[in-house]
Amino acid sequence: MAEAVVIGAGIGGLAAALALQRRGWAVTVVERAQALEDVGAGLAVAPNAVRALDSLGVGEPVRALAALQGTAGIQRPDGRWISRTDAAAAEARFGEPTVVVHRAALVRVLAEALQPGTLRLGVPASEVSADGVVVTSEGTTTADLVVAADGLRSGVRAKLFPETAGPIYAGVTSWRFIVARPPGELVLSETWGEGKVFGVVGLGDGRVYCYATAPAPPQGSAADERAELARLFGGWHAPIPGLIAAADSVIRTDIRCLDPAPPTFHKGRVALLGDAAHAMTPNLGQGACQAIEDAVVLAAHVRTPDGTSSLSRALAAYSAERVPRTAAVAAASRRIGRMAGLSGAAARLRNTGMLLAGKLGPNLVLRQMDPVLAWRPPG
């Protein structure tokens, strides 16, 4: 039986391990963290990723966690709408809901679907070579395939693709927090104003995920991040001020991405996957979705691991399929970020254009997402 080592137990790494196991591979996942901690915040699992999760046998457990319902869209700081979308219309167009979950919940679903003994926690990979040699705290292994899913600051990418620049700062920082759902109706939306963004999304467990971005110097911090949010967004429409006031803890993270990403996602027996390959800005909510796509495409191409030559062709096919796809999604995400970051007259012109597009019909707005959300897994 062919053996694969996956480095990193994030969403992409766990999805890759599950996809490979379903194709008959013996898989070990090594993760430096001592536990799969309840870290991160909310994330959207869009229809393209829901279909990919179906191919891994875990689509239904994820659907059961939550789904967007009702009207969503983009508002101004005074609460007036710039663009509105009906979740039912979006689901009808793309055939699947957008499921909003806590990151840790999706990690648990994937981890629990793996065969017992697959996941090795507290085991960092200190060395990886293109010929499949992996050195960890437990010893040295030579694998038929190595999947580097070790994130934005991937050590494997830095070693095997030294010509590729590291992550760059996108010019904005982000804040994220989760609070109890307030009483009354909750409108799910993103609000854009003068280069800043505040998003409100309901989770299926009775809580609300909030995120915000604003221009800031890199590596900045405030003595009280909740107070900083109140300073930046406290004058915006309800329920934003109340949600900020209810926050117990706020996570602040600079937005960084790979621009450009490596020109290929493989070298020798090693495949890059997820943020290690193509970390993108969060404006389209596709970072985790693209990692899940990577996983099912990779497993589909290496489904018959019958030798080095066959694996080489399979990994070349994986790169050929995923490099242009993820580059297009990352570019679209950056475009949305630039639009959201407009201010003054440019922002007013943007708002007018989006209002006119909405009046021409919701399908026009949804159709713009076809290249991203209509994707289907191989086979």
N, C-alpha and C positions, 0 to 999 in steps of 0.2 A: 504494500500500500504506500502510495506517495505521501510524503510528510511535508507539512507547511508550518512555519513559525510566523505568527502575527505579533508585531511589536506595537503595543498600545491597546488598551481596553476601553477606548472611547466608543462612540456610536459607530464610526466607520470600521474600526478594528473588530468589534464584536459582530457586526453585520458580515464582514468578510469571512470571519471564522465560521459563522453559521452557514453562509453560502457554500464555502468549500466543503464543510462536513456533509452537506446535502448532496454534494457531487462525489462523495466517497473518499475524500482526503482525510488523513490523520492530522489533526490540527492541535497546536499548542499556542495559547495566547500568553505572552509575558507582559506584565504591567508593573512599573516601578512602585506605584502606590500600594500601600498596605491593605486598602479596602476600596470598594466601589462606593465612594462617599456621596452623600446627598448634596452635591455641589451644582453650581450653575443655576439656571432659572428656566423660563419657559422657552419652548421652540415650536415652530410650526412644521408639521409633517404634511407637505403639500401633496396633491393627487399623484404626481409622478413618483414620490417616495412611498406613498401608500401602496401603489401597485407593486413597487419593488419589494416591500415588506410582505405582500401577499405571496410573492414568489419564494419567500423564505419561510412561509408558514406562520407568520406572526402578524399578519394584517388585521385579523379580527380582534386580538387582544389590544392592539393599538387603537383601533376604531372605538373600542369600548371606553377608552380613557376620556375622550372629549371630542367635540366638533364645533366649529364655528356655526352659529345660527343667527338668523335675522339679518339686519343691515349692518354693513361695515363700510369703512371708507376713510377719506381724508378730510380733516376739518381745519379751519383757521383758529387762531388762538381765542377768538371771540365766540367760537362754537359754530359759526356758519360752515356749511358743507362746501368743499371744493369738488369732491368726487364721492359717489356712493355706489356700492355694489351689494347685491342681494346674495347671501350665501347659498340659497337654494338654486338661484340661476347659475352660479359658478359650479355647484355640484352637478347640475343637469348638463352643463357644457362639457365638463371634464370627467364625468362619470364617477367621481370619488369626492369625498369631503376633504377639507383641510382640517386636520386634527391638531389641536394645540395641547401640548403636554409639558409637564415638567421634564427637563432633560434626564433627571435621575430615574424617572418612571420608565422612559424608553430604554435606558441602559439596563434596567432590571428585566424588562421583557426580553431583550436580546440575550442577556447573560443566562437567564433561566432556560432558554431554549437550547443552549449548548449541551453537548454530551458531558456527563460528569467527569471532572478532572481536566477539562480543557483549559480552564483559566488558572494561571499561576500569578498570584498577587505578591507584591513585595519582591519581585524578581526583575531588576533592571537589566537591560541589554547594554553592555559596555562596548561592544565591538560587533560590527556587521560588515561582511565583505560581499562583493558582487557574485562570488562563487557559492553563496549560500551558507557560509560559516557564520554562526551567531554565538557570541560569547556572553554568557549571563552569569549572575552570582551563583547559579547552580551548575555551571560547567559549560562545555563547548559542544555545539550541535552543528551538523551539516545537514541542512534542509534542502529538499527539492525546490521549494519556493519560500521566499521570505516576503511578507507583506509589511511594509513600513507605514504604519498608521500612527506615527508618534507625534502628530500635531504640528501646529504653526512653526515651532522652533525645532523641527525635526533634525535630530543628530544624524540620521541615516541620509537624509537629503544633503546635508552640509558636507558629508564625507564623499558620497558617490557622485554628487553633482556640484562640485566646488565652484563651477563657473556661474551657478545660479545665485543671484543676490538673495539675501535673507529678507524677512518680512519688513515692509515699509509702513510708516505711520500714515494713515489716511487723512489726518488733519482734524479728526473729531475724536472725542472720548465718549464713553457710554456709561450709563448708570442703569442698574436693573434691580428690581425688588418684587417681592410677592406679598400681598396682603389679603385679609379676609374680604370677601365680596360684600360691598356695602348694600344696605337695603334699597329697594326700589329698582327701577330699570337701569341697566348698565349698557351704554352705547359703546360698542367695540370700534375703535378707530385709531388712526394716527393723526396727530395734529402737527401741522407744519407752520413755522413762523420765524422769520428773520434768521434763517440758517440753523434753527433748532427743531428738534423732533421730539414728540412725546407720544408713546403708544400705550394703549390699554387693551388687554386681551383676557377674556375669561378662561379659566381652567375648569376642567370637569369635576374637580374636587371641592368646589365652592370657594375657591380663591381667585385672585386676579393677579395676572402678571403685567407689570409695568416696565417700560424701558424708555430711555431718553438718550439723545445725543446732542452734543453742542461742540462748536469749535473750541479748542483749548490747546495749550502747549503740551507736548508729549510728556509722559511720566509725571503729570501733575497730581495733586491731591488736595483735599480740603480737610480741615480739622473736623468738620461735621459734614459728611456728604449729603445727609438729608437736608440740612440747612442750605447747602449749596443748590440742591434741586429746588428748594422753596424760593431761593433768590432768582433762579433762572426761569422757573415756570409757575411760581405762586400766583401770578396775575392772569393765568390762562383760565379757560372755561372749566366749569364743574364737569366731572368730579375730580379733576387733576389735583387741585390744592388739597382736597380731603384725602386722596389716596397717598400723596406724599406725606401728609401729617401722620398717617396710620402706619407708615413703614417702620419696622423695627431695625432692620439692617439693610444697607444699600451696598451693592457691589459696583465698584468703579473699574472700568477696563478701557484702555486705549484701543481704538479700532486699528488693526493692522492687517495687511493682506500681502500676498505675493503678486508683484506686478513688475516684470512678467513672471509667470510660472515656468517651471522647467520645460524645455521643448519636447521632452519625452518623459513618460512616467515609469520607465523601467531601465534597468541596467543589469546584465547577467541574469541571475535568478531572482532579483529583487524588484518588487513592484511598489511604487509609491501610491498612496491612497488617501483621500480626504484632505484635510488641511495640510498634511505633509506635501501633497502634490499641488494644491490649487486653493489655498486659503483665500477667501473672498470677503468683501464687506457684507454686512448683514442686511442690506436694504431690501433684497428680494426674499430673505428668509430661506435661502437655498443651501447654506453651508452644510448642514447635516444631511439634507436631501441629496445633494450631489455625492456625499460620501457613501450613502446607501446605494445610490446608482452605481458608483464605482465597484462596490462589493459584488453586486449581482452580475455586472458585466465581466469583471475579472474572473469570477468562478465559471461563467459560461464559456469563456475562451480557453481556460485551462482544464476543461472538463475531462480530457483524456491525457493525463500526464504520463506519456509513454516514452520519455527520453528527453535529453537536453535539447535536441534539435526541435522537437515538437513544442517544448516549453518556450523556446526562443521565439518561435513563430506566434505562439499564443500571446506572449507578452507584447510582442510588436503589434499584434492586432488590438490588444487592450489599449495601448497607447494611441494607436491610430484612431480609435473610436472615442476615447475619453478626452484627449487633449483639445480638439476643436470644440467639443460639447461644453466642457467646463470653462474654456476661454470665453465662449459666447455668453454663458450665464454670468460669469464674473464681470464681463464688460457691461452687461445689462444692469447688474447690481450697482456698479459704479455710476452708471448714468442716472439711475434713480436717486442715488446719494447726492449727485450734483444738483438734480432738480430740487430735492428736499432742502438743500443747503442754500438756495437762492434767497436774496433779500431785496428790499426796496422795489424799484420799478420792475426788475426782472421777475421777482416773485409775483407781483400783480399780473404781469403778462402771462406767467405760467398758470396762475389760478384761472384766468379768463379762458385760456386754451383748454384746460381740463374741464371747466364747466360746460363749454361748448361741445366737447367730445361726449360728455355725459348726456347732453340733451339729444344727441344724435342716436342714442340708444345704448343700453348696457352691454349689448353684445360687442360693440365697437371697442369698449374698454377691455372686456374679457378676451377678445380675440388677440389683443396684443400679448397676452400671456400664453398663447397656444404653443410657441416654440419651447417654452419651459415646462408647462404643466401637462401637455399632451403626450409626453414621452412614455414609452412602454418598455418593459424589460425584454431582453432577448428571449425568443421562443414563446 
